[in-house]
């Protein structure tokens, strides 16, 4: 039996720094992905609500969220571009042999990014420069372009999990590529929809968490109530949907990647009536210590019957399966993801019950404490999901066709470690700059809000709807009521509106 140390000793020395660098850049990039995929839709929902109701507060929120969306997208393009280069620099064996088969996914993603960049620029520029309906309609394609980018990258990743659409020649190289089969692999549907809904849930909870924090700090004005209600409702609606999709993708893994499923559930021997372990640790002899054991549940979850046979890790050679340490890792990340999802579902049910019974938001501070934590928790769940997906495929970079060791670069490991250190420094600067920009926007928006005074003094908030076209102003005159783009008078009393980033101050 190969031990983890034996496998590590047999791996090329450059594999550890290459994998570490790729893991770091993926883990940091994915922090931005939920907002990139789902914030356009949430912003447009708020925008449409503002237009339909003539609500200047909703339009102000949408205007400010669109500014955040643009800054976040710019940072996401940078980190995403780094990942694109890393595929070629760190894994030339993968791209050299298989690029013709699954590379179309990256092409689709690039087109999605390009179209989204154009539409974000038009949407951001259109505030107070375009007629309301025209401006809104120009923003409607934004969520579709975000989903197109996700389509491309998920097509590539699902192909790596269940490669299809090719035949191998005598030398083992792929030929006769069928693009349709390469894109729409058995794992694509479950993985794509599970990912997209996860982004909607995560972005909804992240945005709502900002305003929940503001509520806890005493900001109970309509700006904060509306800023909380719309994104939290989106997240609450999709949370139970995500549970159904999560069950579907787990069953797809059970069918298509039985070894990965065995690692996720730390199943050692192929058997029926397999118990479910909540957490716990797998040992090289196949025993499990710690955790909570629930008899027969794993077989029931896998096939709706305790008689369902679940393949174990020992059913395949040691060098074709995740190590014991990797299996324990992804078992924990899988359980953490499911646990967080369960808590978020309870929070969504709490919200739904109170709304159905009272037609109002919950009043309990504990609800808002939970909502404030939900954004961070959902991001952790997303990170855990990707760890489960990628580590669970080991030692394969293309499942059952190419090992990670075969794909890694020949660059010497000291150079890769140096590159890793440089990327960390650059990313600290990038994300630090991102945070600084958001804080600067928050400060400016707060100053604008507090500078206008109370509504009774300034006038009706509808007079400050952030729309145009702007009226022509003769030289030397100051337009009456022409508030800077995106700003509106406070909708009610209290301390006035706050920014999407500053609601939780």
Secondary structure, DSSP 8 states (H G I E B T S, - for coil): ---HHHHHHHS-THHHHHHHHHHHHHHHHHHHHHHHHHHHHHHHHHHHHHHHHT-HHHHHHHHHHHHHHHHHHHHHHHHHHHHHHHHHHH-HHHHHHHHHHHTHHHHHHHHHHHHHHHHHHHHHHHTTTS-HHHHHHHHHTHHHHHHHHHHHHHHHHHHHHS--S-EE-TTS-EES--HHHHHS-TTHHHHHHHHHHHHHHHHHHHHHHHHHHHHHTT--SHHHHHHHHHHHHHHHHHHHHHHHHHHHHHHHHHHH-HHHHHHHTT--S-BSS--EEES-EE-TTS-EESSEEETTHHHHHHHSSTT--B--GGGS-GGGS--HHHHHHHHHHHHHHHHHHHHHHHHHHHHHHHHHHHSS----HHHHHHHHHHHHHHHHHHHHHHHHHHHTTTTEEETTTEEHHHHS--S-HHHHHHHHHHHHHHHHHHHHHHHHHHHHHHHHHHHHHHHT--HHHH--GGGG-S--S-----TT---TT---TT----SSSTT----TTTTT-
